[in-house]
């Protein structure tokens, strides 16, 4: 099954290498690499299994999963922050942003391993807005948090927290996951997606909030029950060595409850 264009676009922006799960990140940039590589590996594991299963099925087959949209922890704006570390200079940051037509970005170092990127953007209606990207890294835990605010309003966030033993918790405004990631490969994960109210800019409102639900910089005792604790999930996807199970709704609103043996 072909990946969607937007997922391919994100992959083009991500670093090419992967960070070993046994290696504790020592900078925001390396923690971002780990975050993006885990998200990419989740997508790869899912696509390989579902693609093989659905390739010969008719679209109206109840076990066909090709219309389940799975894009874990997608954030194009976060990809612009992948170069941040304690050595990066303003010129590098400005060069990266200028490639995408953002020429007024300002980098502020709020504290060690804490960066603020500010620029002027426009919304769907071409109304000017002040955009602030806050990027923080915890050297003691290897955790990362990215957030975006437009005119002071939280619009997006992403978090990664190592749980120990090659396990990681990931969260954004609508998705959660606990993932086992070893040597560049995701061998198990539990993932959930819950949509919020649709907004005028065709974006789903966030259902999780940083102040109420944030897990950075550490999340002791985090497990799969945290991923699936809500009763309004649109997707509940589990992968292990033997099977991929999917409960959710596809793009046409059809309910799916399928288990694929691996």
C-alpha positions in Angstrom: 0.0 0.0 0.0 1.4 3.4 -0.9 2.1 5.8 1.8 0.3 9.1 1.6 2.0 12.1 0.1 2.1 14.0 3.3 3.9 11.2 5.1 6.4 11.0 2.3 7.0 14.8 2.6 7.7 14.4 6.3 10.2 11.6 5.6 12.1 13.9 3.2 12.5 16.4 6.1 13.7 13.9 8.6 17.3 12.9 9.3 18.5 9.9 7.4 20.2 8.0 10.2 18.7 6.3 13.2 19.7 6.4 16.8 20.2 3.1 18.6 17.6 2.6 21.3 20.4 1.8 23.7 22.0 5.3 23.2 20.8 8.0 25.5 20.4 11.2 23.5 22.6 14.1 24.7 21.0 17.0 22.8 17.6 18.1 21.5 18.8 17.3 18.0 19.6 13.7 18.9 16.4 13.3 20.8 14.5 14.6 17.8 16.3 12.0 15.6 15.1 9.3 18.0 11.6 10.7 18.1 11.3 10.9 14.3 12.9 7.5 13.7 10.6 5.8 16.1 7.6 7.4 14.4 8.9 6.4 11.0 9.6 2.8 12.2 6.0 2.6 13.5 4.7 3.6 10.1 7.0 1.2 8.3 6.0 -1.8 10.6 2.3 -0.9 10.1 2.5 -0.4 6.3 4.4 -3.6 5.7 1.9 -5.7 7.6 -1.3 -4.0 6.3 0.0 -3.7 2.8 0.6 -7.4 2.5 -2.7 -8.2 4.0 -4.9 -5.8 2.0 -3.2 -5.8 -1.4 -5.6 -8.4 -3.0 -8.7 -7.4 -1.1 -11.7 -5.5 -2.6 -12.3 -2.1 -1.0 -15.6 -3.2 0.4 -14.1 -6.3 2.1 -14.6 -5.7 5.9 -11.1 -6.8 6.5 -9.5 -4.4 4.1 -7.5 -1.8 6.0 -6.2 0.3 3.2 -8.4 3.2 4.1 -7.3 3.4 7.7 -5.1 6.5 7.8 -2.1 5.9 10.1 0.4 8.8 10.4 1.9 8.5 13.9 3.1 11.8 15.4 3.2 13.8 12.2 4.4 17.4 12.6 6.0 19.2 9.7 6.8 22.3 11.8 8.6 20.2 14.4 10.9 18.9 11.5 12.2 22.5 11.2 13.6 22.2 14.8 15.8 19.1 14.1 19.1 21.1 14.1 18.8 22.5 17.6 21.5 21.8 20.1 23.8 23.8 22.3 26.2 24.5 19.4 23.8 25.6 16.7 24.1 29.3 15.6 21.5 31.7 14.3 22.7 31.5 10.8 21.9 27.7 10.5 18.5 28.2 11.9 17.7 31.1 9.7 18.9 29.2 6.6 16.7 26.2 7.3 13.6 28.4 7.8 14.3 30.6 4.8 14.2 27.5 2.6 10.5 27.4 3.4 9.8 31.1 3.0 10.1 32.0 6.7 12.7 34.8 6.7 12.2 36.5 10.1 12.8 33.6 12.5 14.5 34.5 15.8 16.3 32.0 18.0 16.3 32.6 21.7 18.1 30.3 24.2 15.8 30.5 27.2 18.0 28.1 29.3 20.4 25.2 28.6 18.6 22.8 26.2 15.6 25.1 25.9 15.1 27.0 22.7 12.4 29.4 21.4 11.9 30.0 17.7 9.7 32.9 16.9 8.5 34.2 13.5 5.5 35.8 11.9 3.1 33.5 10.0 -0.4 33.6 8.5 -3.4 31.5 9.1 -5.7 29.9 6.5 -7.4 33.3 6.0 -4.0 35.0 5.4 -4.3 36.8 8.8 -0.9 37.6 10.4 -0.1 35.8 13.6 2.9 35.5 16.0 4.2 31.9 16.0 6.4 30.6 18.8 8.0 27.1 18.8 9.3 26.0 22.2 11.7 23.1 22.1 13.1 21.6 25.3 15.3 18.6 26.1 16.1 16.9 29.4 19.7 15.6 29.6 18.9 13.5 32.7 16.0 11.5 31.1 16.6 11.9 27.3 13.1 13.3 26.9 12.0 15.9 24.4 9.0 18.3 24.2 8.1 20.5 21.2 5.1 22.9 21.3 3.7 25.5 19.0 1.7 28.5 20.0 0.0 31.0 17.6 -0.7 34.3 19.3 -0.2 32.5 22.6 -2.7 29.7 21.9 -1.4 26.1 22.0 -1.7 24.6 18.5 0.5 21.6 18.5 2.8 19.6 20.8 4.9 16.4 20.6 6.6 14.5 23.5 8.9 11.6 23.8 9.9 10.1 27.1 12.2 7.0 27.5 10.7 4.5 29.9 13.7 2.2 30.1 14.3 -1.2 28.7 14.0 0.1 25.0 10.5 1.3 25.7 9.2 4.8 25.0 6.1 6.9 25.5 5.0 9.3 22.8 2.2 11.8 22.9 0.7 14.7 21.0 -2.6 16.5 21.1 -4.6 13.6 19.7 -2.3 10.5 19.8 -0.6 8.4 22.4 1.7 5.4 22.1 4.0 3.1 24.1 6.6 1.6 21.8 9.3 -1.0 22.0 12.2 0.2 19.7 15.4 -1.8 19.4 18.3 -1.1 16.9 16.2 0.9 14.5 13.2 -1.5 14.5 9.8 -1.2 16.2 8.9 -4.7 17.4 5.8 -3.8 19.4 3.6 -0.8 20.1 0.2 0.2 21.4 -1.2 3.3 19.7 -4.4 5.3 20.0 -5.9 8.3 18.2 -8.9 10.3 19.4 -10.2 13.1 17.2 -11.3 16.4 18.5 -13.9 18.8 17.1 -13.1 19.9 13.6 -11.9 23.5 13.4 -12.5 26.0 10.5 -8.9 25.3 9.2 -9.8 21.6 8.6 -7.7 20.7 11.6 -8.9 18.5 14.4 -8.8 20.2 17.8 -6.5 18.7 20.4 -8.0 16.6 23.1 -4.8 16.3 25.3 -3.3 19.4 26.9 0.3 20.0 28.0 -0.6 21.3 31.4 -3.1 18.6 32.2 -1.7 15.7 30.3 2.0 16.4 29.6 4.5 13.6 30.4 7.8 15.5 29.9 10.4 15.1 31.3 9.6 11.7 33.0 6.7 9.3 33.2 7.3 6.6 35.8 5.0 3.7 35.6 3.7 4.6 32.1 2.1 1.6 30.4 -0.3 0.6 27.7 -3.4 1.3 29.8 -2.4 5.0 29.6 -2.6 4.8 25.8 -6.1 3.4 25.7 -7.7 4.9 28.8 -10.3 6.9 26.8 -13.5 5.4 25.6 -13.8 7.6 22.5 -10.8 6.3 20.5 -11.1 6.4 16.8 -8.1 4.1 16.4 -6.6 1.5 18.7 -3.7 -0.3 17.1 -1.5 -2.9 18.7 1.5 -4.6 17.2 3.5 -7.5 18.7 5.7 -10.3 17.4 2.7 -12.4 16.4 -0.1 -10.0 15.2 -1.3 -6.6 14.4 -4.7 -5.7 15.7 -6.7 -2.7 14.6 -10.0 -1.4 16.0 -11.1 1.9 14.5 -12.9 3.8 11.7 -11.6 4.2 8.2 -11.8 7.4 6.0 -15.3 6.5 4.9 -16.6 5.9 8.4 -16.6 2.1 8.2 -15.8 0.3 11.5 -12.9 -2.1 11.5 -11.9 -4.8 14.0 -9.2 -6.9 12.3 -6.4 -9.0 13.5 -3.5 -9.8 11.1 -1.1 -12.6 11.9 2.5 -11.7 11.3 
